[in-house]
Amino acid sequence: MGKINIAITGFKGRMGQQLIKSATKDKSTRLVAITENKLIKKKIVGIKPELNTEKALRKANVIIDFTVPKCTLEVLKIAVKLKKKVVIGTTGFTKKEEKLIKKFSNKIPILKAGNMSLGINLLMYLTEITAASLGNNYKSKVFEAHHKHKKDHPSGTALMLGNGIAVGKNKDFYKIMGKKFLNKKKFPFGKKINFNSIRKGEIIGEHEVTFSSGKEIIKLNHEAFDRALYSEGAIIAAKWLINKKPGLYSMRNLLNFK
């Protein structure tokens, strides 16, 4: 197969800008469309920005979406009509929206991940193993820090890690999700999984899962230094998705973790 045609939605965002760099740098992909929610006349890397329409996304083999939930769902409706594959890096979906995405995936291949980093996905895998190994005698909590511009909290990655704890304990994540703190210097363990989010400066991304028995503490953490980590992961995901059948995939599938 020749080059994979890529469309990037929400191109003006931080990740959108980074995705443009990664897509144009990768020799096996071709950037064919960039979209935003408002018309922009100026061309970007030789491409005229468009709104999210069938016309704009028709040329793409894979659409990469790092926007907001409302926009992502609009893009998915178009993708289903056009039979396009979609990589979703958007976070902050409600349980109802997650079910809609699952429904869309019955018709088109979708790879959805709260974080496209290899390291973070390994961290999630280790989180599941640790939670399963330690059992219910250990309480757990999740910390994350991002730049001041990030609106949602906890981050999609933090929720992924919380879900990893739930999977390890063989429990329903939504039933053991605890309190959600924002910008606290310290936050407690609880009967459920508590979260603390820091929004400060230009932090790329820090995540930490802590387990405690009251007698010892175990910490698993990851720190990102370059946003290209995520955009390059999304491009890898797009190339992997190109030969897949309809279904809802994750970076875990791509990395072949058990």
Secondary structure, 3 states (H helix, E strand, C coil): CCCEEEEEECCCCHHHHHHHHHHHHCCCEEEEEEECCCCCCCCECCECCECCCHHHHCCCCEEEECCCHHHHHHHHHHHHHHCCEEEECCCCCCHHHHHHHHHHCCCCEEEECCCCCHHHHHHHHHHHHHHHHHHHHCEEEEEEEECCCCCCCCCHHHHHHHHHHHHHHCCCHHHHEEEEEECCCCCCCCCCEEEEEEECCCCCEEEEEEEECCCCEEEEEEEECCCHHHHHHHHHHHHHHCCCCCEEECHHHHHCCC
